[in-house]
């Protein structure tokens, strides 16, 4: 029986040397050391041995198995190294070439637009004021001169929570009262950026969420001329010094008088095109003098203080400025669109 072990060992070494790749080596392992290999099958003959032969046979079998395992592992490492070197040589890899630069991210187009708005109004002395996205009905509507059941509420279909008086803000104007109460009795000059939420159908021009920038200035002897001058300077710095502006009478419950502001179309320079609907003008924001009721709710005496407010949508400004025709592109996470800016 020991002679059979020695013969098996010699045959296994010869076959191991003949393996030229890892596939051959895997077949050798299964045929020799596997669960149904030659070494395992030989152990079944232990019952034919005498009591004196069994210890010698077991000792010799373990030596052979350990030696074959070690030789197999060494042979496997050598073949893997040889195959890797052959693969490198075949692919002609030039390790001296510079590596690929990692892809760098960038600011979202809306973030870029917001920062440009911050910079312009920051130069005029406005501060950024943050207000919460979840508001009470009082801050979002009532204190802004939207009494319960007022028809103007129909313009803003709100998202309500489990509490009937708590909603997702429909406009950043909700922060006006908070800003005035925080600054009182000092003058106020702030912009209030943030996300707004309305239960609207998602189309190319509207969405259930959008960003908005509200502006508010409160102080003594502030007039509509200050409003026009501030917003005209903003439009010229954002769209170009050659832009002309106009104000059209409008209605907002929290301002009186109220006006929409237009700028001359920067695509046709006021001559008329498809983008401006052949009017030569593009609407960019709404504005007006702060309503006395709102001033009073904010803590200011409307007999002594006046102010103006305005609101704009950065998405709309970006769409006008860059000729984007679908608001859904801003939130679609399509890098083919986002990487253009």
C-alpha positions, 0 to 999 in steps of 0.5 A: 500500500505504501508503494501505491502512495509513492507511485501516486505521489510521483504521477501527481508531480509529473502531471503538475509540472505539465500544467501550463495554465490555471485551467489545467491546474484546476483540473489537476487539483480536482483529479488529485486532491479533490473530494473524488480525487486519487488521494481521497479514493486511496484512503478508502483502502485503509480497511484492508491494512493491518493494525501495524500498517495503518499508522505508517500509511496515515502518516505517509498520506498526510505528508503527501497531501501537505506536499502536494498542496504546497506545490499546487499553491506555488505552481498556481502563483507562478502561473497567475504571474505569468498570465498577468505578464503575458496580458500586460505585454499583449495590451501594450500598456504604457505606464508612463501615460498620465492618468485620467482626471477625475470628473469634477462636479459643479454648481447647479444652474439654479444655485448659480442663478441664486448666487448671482442674485445674492451678489447683486443685492448684496452690493446694494446692502441687502442681507440673506434672511432664511425662513422655514419651509414649513409655515403656519397659515397665519404667516403664509396667508393671514398676516400677509393680508390673505384673510380666510376664504379670500379669493386670492388664496385660490391662486396658490393650491397649498400642501397641508399637513395633519394640522390644519394650520400648518402648511408647506409655504407657497411663497417666500413672502411668508418670511416677511413677517418673521424678518420684520419682527426680528429687525424691529424697530431697525430698518429692514433690507433683506432677500428671502430665498428658498423652496416653495411648494404648490399642488400644481400640475407638472408641465413645461412651465410649472412644477410642485416645487420651485425656488423663489427669492423675495425682497423686502425693504422697510424704513422711513420715507421709502417710496415707489421711486426707490423700488423702481431704482433698485429693481432697474439696477438689478435688471441691468446688472443681471441681464446687461446694462442696455436693458430697459425696464417697465412696470405694469399695474398688477395686484398682490394682497400684500402690496399696494400699489402693485406692479409687474416688472418687464425687461426688454427681450435680450434675444431680439432687443425689443423688436419682437420674437417668439420668446417674448411673444412678439411684444419685445418685453419679458416679465421677470418679477412682481413687486409693490409697496408693502401694504399697511396691514402687513407693516402693522402685522410686522410691528411697524407703524404704517404712519411712520414707516413704508417699504417695498417688496418684490418676488422672483423665480430663479427658474424663470430667470434662468429659463429666460436668460439661457433660452430653456423651454422646460422647467422639468429639466432643472430637477431631472438630474440629466447630466447632459443638461446640467453640464452645459452650465 
